[in-house]
Amino acid sequence: MIEQIKKMVSEHPDTKDLINLSANDYYVCYEYIKAKAEGNPNYQPILMTSPYLHIEYKPTAKKIDETKLSGINQKLKKFSSDIYIANAQLDEFILSDEYRKKLVSKMNSFLKEFPKTYQQGLYIYGDYGTGKSFFLSALATHLVEKRINVIYIFMPDLTRQIKSDFTDLERKIIELKNCDVLILDDLGGENITAWFRDEILLPVLHYRLNAQKPVFISSNYALSKLGETIMHSTHDNDGIKTMRLIRRIQDLTITIKLHNQFKLP
């Protein structure tokens, strides 16, 4: 048996140049050759020669993608969000005008410094179809690749979920407050109640501002219009708490408007 193994090792392109192998080394090489021949969709065997001959198993691209998305998907399930675009990549965001170039420039400045130093997030607004959800989904994926704890929320889903189910609400609020980066997609696209504004949204943003934890937000509305929309939704006559909410967003983010990428003639 050992002679067959030696012959196999001496002929295999990955092991034929190894010298001064012990009997145990030959068995390691044999296991490596066998594992490589069998193949595994999740892990690829790598033969390491330092500090001694051994096999390490490196995740395949498929496994890396699955692992990368699992953290986001778990939180999407917890917060009932299904708008996240799993295959979105930042380098696929088309720089068709100065506004989109400015957005990517601000994002690059953020990524260059974070998490070493606190950076403001972005408030991205514009009409439907301008690529806001795509951009935020791509950003979430990029941050997860860097092992940064991200929560991506599609706001209409979150408000519907909380209205219908208060299960584990306090823990969800704690997660929203403490994750490394919080992404709120389509703020203003939901029917916000005064309770949701005062007990969920405002405390979360206030905490994150004091704790210097970045927030990224998208909306169809400019901030002034967002305030009007929330006041109308909450039937809030004086609007003081809504204005506090808008002020928190201003403190937490840099505002950038997006325009439709393609205009009909």
C-alpha positions, -999 to +999 in steps of 0.1 A: +000+000+000+027+025+009+045+019-023+013+026-043+009+058-023+045+069-030+040+063-066+008+083-067+025+112-048+056+111-071+034+114-102+008+139-090+016+175-103+010+191-069+032+167-049+058+154-073+084+180-063+082+174-026+113+159-011+124+142+022+089+130+029+082+109+060+057+080+060+032+103+076+038+130+049+030+105+022-004+097+039-011+134+041-003+138+004-025+108-003-055+123+016-049+156-002-049+139-037-080+119-028-099+150-015-090+170-046-101+142-069-134+138-050-142+175-051-164+193-027-188+222-036-181+240-004-144+235+003-112+232-017-082+213-002-049+232+000-016+214+007+005+234+031+042+227+036+048+251+065+054+248+094+048+211+085+030+192+058-008+195+063-040+201+045-062+232+049-096+235+035-104+268+018-141+278+012-150+278-025-165+308-041-199+292-038-195+287-001-181+322+004-212+336-013-235+315+008-218+325+040-216+362+030-254+363+024-264+342+054-259+370+079-280+394+059-306+368+051-311+359+087-317+395+096-339+400+065-361+372+079-361+386+114-372+420+102-395+407+074-376+424+046-376+409+011-364+438-011-327+432-007-310+425-041-287+396-034-266+399-065-260+437-064-224+448-066-210+483-061-190+481-093-222+475-113-237+508-102-237+529-134-221+563-131-242+580-157-243+615-143-226+638-118-251+629-090-243+592-092-206+599-093-210+621-062-228+593-045-200+568-052-174+593-042-190+598-008-194+561-004-157+555-012-147+582+014-169+564+039-154+529+032-119+543+033-122+554+069-149+532+084-147+513+108-114+529+120-132+563+124-168+573+125-182+586+092-217+600+084-239+578+063-259+589+034-295+601+029-303+591-008-335+604-023-350+604-057-379+590-078-387+553-081-362+535-104-332+557-097-312+527-082-315+535-045-323+500-034-297+485-057-270+508-043-279+501-007-281+463-013-247+464-030-233+484-001-247+459+024-231+430+006-197+449+005-198+456+042-207+420+050-177+409+030-156+430+054-172+412+084-191+443+094-224+437+112-251+452+089-289+453+092-308+461+060-344+471+065-371+477+039-391+502+060-426+494+047-420+457+057-408+467+091-437+489+100-462+463+088-444+436+108-443+456+140-480+466+137-490+430+134-466+413+158-449+427+189-429+395+195-393+401+206-397+439+199-373+451+225-345+428+212-351+440+177-348+476+188-316+468+206-302+452+174-312+483+153-294+505+178-262+485+181-254+470+147-223+484+130-242+499+101-280+503+098-295+506+063-331+519+060-345+515+025-376+535+014-382+557+044-415+575+039-429+548+017-449+534+047-477+547+069-457+558+099-478+561+131-469+585+159-461+555+181-437+540+156-420+574+151-417+581+188-410+546+202-390+530+174-375+553+148-366+584+168-350+564+197-330+543+173-316+572+154-310+593+185-290+564+201-270+558+169-261+595+167-248+596+202-230+563+198-215+574+164-229+544+145-236+552+108-270+550+091-278+549+054-313+559+043-331+560+010-364+578+003-385+590-025-386+624-007-363+652+000-360+658+038-384+687+038-410+667+020-403+637+041-412+657+072-445+668+056-453+632+047-446+619+082-466+647+098-495+639+075-492+602+083-491+607+121-517+634+121-492+655+142-504+691+143-473+707+159-448+684+142-421+690+168-412+653+171-412+649+134-388+678+131-366+661+158-366+630+136-356+650+105-328+668+125-314+634+136-313+623+100-295+655+090-270+650+117-264+613+108-262+616+070-250+635+040-279+642+016-276+632-021-303+633-048-305+607-076-322+613-109-337+587-133-309+571-151-328+569-184-353+595-195-380+589-221-379+613-250 
